[in-house]
């Protein structure tokens, strides 16, 4: 017993050391990596305009609304990097703590720590950990809701605040990234199924209907909480639909509300505004459905690529883990039901529904979302590997004699996880700049004092967004003539380059070369850009 307590203390100490290391590492990434387009777009159009504006605007399906609202509050601190990425930074560290706590509920020895190490070692998790987007916040919501389910599924009374936190986690998760529905539905199903099974067990013991049991009543409360979360989410999106719809109705020439004030439209025709806003949002989906023909082959390749994004170079191995894991989880669920292993049942149901639900839904929807949508899958993969490891260690320990041998095996597993983590995070691809061109724009801007020039112009949207992010200069001038400083992409200077680049505001033919030659001097050049100043 004393040996077990000492092991737990050692493990906690190791975890806090790891947390400190990752806090420093994520802090470095927060400031060292130049924001890429999606981050800059989010900051320029939403975060920088305040929480109220961010909460009611979605002109393009690129705003992670909940994240933008929280970040807009943090942005009042006055530092752009912290405003853009501060929420993600805190969530990345919180996710380590939540995952460690959840794993500690199910796994023994060093395995909770190993699970955390596996999680932070994943490429997709690492890349998005402190990005100014809502994916890391979504994982925090997921793990928080999971922790609430653990509390709800335990024996004994559950405080109301647990249900309230559960509702809040689901609402914020969906309000942040609507694609988080891919973990919300499995989570609700897993929790409901676990309580249903436990309610049936209790009903048989007490010879009563399962809804009259303690777990049956919890099931009803959980379903009610899930419904309330859905209603709350719709209400939040309703404000966006109302704002967008009133704006569109006001601008529709010949319409009944053309030229009318926003507030008047909202008060006079709220349902028309909501309907128009919802129609607009549904007409511009973030992820389009694909043709059914040949989708199976494309989907298989997508799954393989997604698996490779968790651990580079091990796509087929990870796919094998998914496949073997599904079979093992199914067997473990049946065994847990048969043996009435209440504690493990929720874990197995959560993993099984979370892993199986995604491919089934996507095959039905005929969609292949962006890989980053499934960053939360790193939680499922890490916990699945932790569960397999824990089961294997349990069987191994029963066959081994002597505490020293058991400790040796545990130490070897921990060392392997540490080495894997160091190898992965130390890999150059994990720490490259998000966008090369954005980084080179920042590099070029740093070669002159941008604030000293009276008249600036921007020749592509990345420059426009970075100029505001780095110097708080909101420049919408695209006219080169009369400008004191001009930054040109080298492709613009090539008369033979005729490809359409959507970021560009200029091409070779629209650039006033006479003005540049007579008034400006090239002062700096890097791989992709040339900076001209007076």
Buried (B, 14 or more C-beta within 10 A) or exposed (E): EEEEEEBBEEBBEBBEEBBEEBBEBBBEBBEEBBBBBBBBBBBBBBBBBBBEBBBBBBEEEBBBBBBBBBBBBBBEEEEBBBBBBBBBBBBBBBBBBBBBBBBBBBBBBBBBBBBBBBBBBBBBBBBBBBBBBBBBBBBBBBBBBBBBBBBBBBEEEBEEEBBEBBBBBBBBBBBBBBBBBBBBBBBBBBBBBBBBBBBBBBBEEEEEEBEEBBBBBBBEBBBEBBEBBBEBBEEBBBBBBBBBBBBBBBEEEEBEBEEBEBEEBBEBBBEBBBBBBBBBBEEEEBBEEBEEEEBEEBBEEBBEEBBBBBBBEEBEEBBEBBEEBBEBBEEBBEEBBEEEBBEBBBBBBBBBBBBBBBBEBBEEEBBBBEBBBBBBBBBBBBBBBBBBBBBEBEEEBEEBEEEEEBBEBBEEBBEEBBEBBEEBBEBEEBBEBBBEBBBBBBBBBEEBEBEEBEEBBBBBBBBBBBBBBBBEBEBEEBEBEEBBBBBBBEBBBEEEEEEEEEEBBBBBEEBBEEBBEEBBEEBBEBEBBBBBBE
